[in-house]
Amino acid sequence: MKRAGLLCLLLFAFACKKKEPVDPYVWKELSVKASAYNSLRYQTSSNPSIAAWGDSLKPGMKCIAVSRDLIKLGLKHNTPVKIEGLDSIYLVKDKMHRRKKNQIDIYMGIDVQKAKEWGIKRLKIYYGVLKSEFPNDSIR
């Protein structure tokens, strides 16, 4: 009887164990140039709070603009991005001018000084591509 009780207790504990969420993304690494920008009229357009895909930008948002060549690699609208040296996950919300290549622009609200202090860096990013967008045998 003791063994049966122990077995039931172990099965109950196993069933109640909290499962870790499954990451829906394959994270791809890319080395890019990273600059910073603000939602100010002189830096963008006549309506600096509206991004290229129509999203409204507000100070405090964790988002980036990407050069258009990166869109072809999978950094499309709302793609999650981890940026080397920064803690949060950023979302792709904006596009850069066509002349820019292999570059991201990190949104820093209206804090011009913070953007200037960031400057331009060469770093790694990791961007998420949904596993559901891969055929089953091609996930790496």
Backbone torsions as a table, in degrees:
resi	resn	phi	psi	omega
1	MET	NA	-36.5	179.9
2	LYS	-63.9	-39.3	179.9
3	ARG	-64.5	-40.6	179.7
4	ALA	-64.1	-41.7	178.8
5	GLY	-64.5	-41.4	177.9
6	LEU	-64.8	-42.0	178.5
7	LEU	-62.4	-44.3	178.1
8	CYS	-61.8	-40.7	178.7
9	LEU	-63.8	-43.3	178.3
10	LEU	-64.6	-43.3	178.4
11	LEU	-63.4	-40.6	178.6
12	PHE	-63.8	-45.2	179.5
13	ALA	-61.8	-41.3	179.1
14	PHE	-64.9	-42.5	-178.9
15	ALA	-67.0	-31.7	-177.4
16	CYS	-86.7	-10.0	-178.4
17	LYS	-59.5	132.5	-179.6
18	LYS	-70.5	126.6	179.6
19	LYS	-86.5	139.9	176.5
20	GLU	-71.7	138.2	177.4
21	PRO	-64.8	143.6	178.8
22	VAL	-84.9	129.0	178.9
23	ASP	-71.2	121.2	-178.3
24	PRO	-78.4	-0.7	-173.9
25	TYR	-112.0	151.3	162.5
26	VAL	-98.5	125.8	-177.0
27	TRP	-96.6	120.2	-179.2
28	LYS	-104.4	141.2	-177.9
29	GLU	-97.2	143.7	179.0
30	LEU	-151.8	138.2	175.3
31	SER	-95.9	126.9	-176.1
32	VAL	-138.0	166.2	167.9
33	LYS	-87.7	135.2	-178.3
34	ALA	-125.0	120.8	175.5
35	SER	-117.5	-174.1	-179.2
36	ALA	-133.6	153.0	177.5
37	TYR	-143.4	165.8	-179.8
38	ASN	-123.8	160.5	175.9
39	SER	-93.5	72.9	178.0
40	LEU	-125.4	141.8	-173.8
41	ARG	-52.9	-42.8	-176.7
42	TYR	-71.5	-15.5	179.0
43	GLN	-96.3	-21.9	-174.2
44	THR	-126.0	-103.7	-176.8
45	SER	-135.6	-168.9	-178.8
46	SER	-68.0	-20.3	175.7
47	ASN	-126.2	80.6	-171.0
48	PRO	-68.8	-10.7	-179.7
49	SER	-91.1	-1.6	178.0
50	ILE	-109.1	121.0	-179.2
51	ALA	-82.5	172.3	-174.0
52	ALA	-59.5	-31.3	179.3
53	TRP	-93.4	8.2	176.3
54	GLY	93.9	1.0	178.4
55	ASP	-71.5	145.9	173.3
56	SER	-87.2	125.6	178.2
57	LEU	-93.4	135.9	177.6
58	LYS	-133.1	139.9	177.7
59	PRO	-50.2	139.1	-178.6
60	GLY	99.5	-18.0	178.4
61	MET	-68.2	145.1	176.9
62	LYS	-100.2	90.0	-178.4
63	CYS	-144.2	165.0	-178.6
64	ILE	-137.8	160.7	167.8
65	ALA	-105.7	148.8	179.4
66	VAL	-125.7	149.1	173.3
67	SER	-67.7	150.5	-171.6
68	ARG	-65.8	-24.0	176.4
69	ASP	-67.5	-26.7	179.5
70	LEU	-75.1	-24.8	177.5
71	ILE	-61.1	-39.7	179.6
72	LYS	-65.3	-22.9	179.4
73	LEU	-85.3	-7.3	178.8
74	GLY	118.8	-1.7	177.9
75	LEU	-86.4	67.4	-178.5
76	LYS	-92.6	-178.2	-178.1
77	HIS	-50.2	129.3	177.6
78	ASN	69.9	13.3	175.0
79	THR	-66.9	132.5	175.9
80	PRO	-76.6	140.9	-176.9
81	VAL	-136.0	130.0	171.8
82	LYS	-100.0	130.6	-176.0
83	ILE	-112.3	126.2	179.4
84	GLU	-52.8	128.1	178.4
85	GLY	91.2	-9.6	177.9
86	LEU	-118.5	147.7	-173.3
87	ASP	-83.6	-36.3	-171.6
88	SER	-81.6	168.9	170.1
89	ILE	-97.5	131.5	-179.5
90	TYR	-104.9	152.6	177.1
91	LEU	-111.5	141.9	175.9
92	VAL	-73.9	117.7	-179.0
93	LYS	-126.4	-9.4	-172.4
94	ASP	-144.9	160.4	178.0
95	LYS	-116.7	147.9	177.5
96	MET	-93.1	170.8	177.4
97	HIS	-59.8	148.9	-177.6
98	ARG	-57.4	-25.7	-178.1
99	ARG	-73.1	-18.9	-179.9
100	LYS	-77.2	141.4	-179.9
101	LYS	-134.4	139.6	175.1
102	ASN	48.2	51.3	-174.6
103	GLN	-142.2	147.5	169.6
104	ILE	-120.3	156.9	178.2
105	ASP	-128.1	117.1	-175.6
106	ILE	-87.8	127.6	-178.2
107	TYR	-75.0	127.2	-179.6
108	MET	-125.4	37.2	176.0
109	GLY	57.9	-127.7	179.1
110	ILE	-112.5	12.3	-178.5
111	ASP	-84.1	86.6	-177.3
112	VAL	-62.8	-40.4	-179.3
113	GLN	-61.2	-42.6	178.6
114	LYS	-61.6	-41.7	178.6
115	ALA	-65.1	-41.5	178.5
116	LYS	-65.1	-40.1	178.4
117	GLU	-64.8	-33.9	177.2
118	TRP	-63.5	-45.1	179.9
119	GLY	68.8	-140.9	178.2
120	ILE	-126.5	129.5	-178.2
121	LYS	-131.6	157.4	171.4
122	ARG	-106.0	122.5	-177.2
123	LEU	-153.1	177.2	178.8
124	LYS	-101.3	143.4	171.4
125	ILE	-123.5	160.1	176.2
126	TYR	-129.6	120.9	-177.1
127	TYR	-117.0	143.7	-175.4
128	GLY	-91.2	128.5	172.8
129	VAL	-115.0	126.7	-177.7
130	LEU	-57.7	133.0	177.7
131	LYS	-59.0	-30.4	-179.2
132	SER	-67.4	-13.8	178.6
133	GLU	-87.7	-1.8	179.3
134	PHE	-105.6	142.7	167.4
135	PRO	-63.5	148.6	-174.2
136	ASN	-51.6	-35.9	-175.2
137	ASP	-88.7	1.4	-175.4
138	SER	-109.5	4.6	178.8
139	ILE	-73.7	129.0	-179.7
140	ARG	-126.8	NA	NA
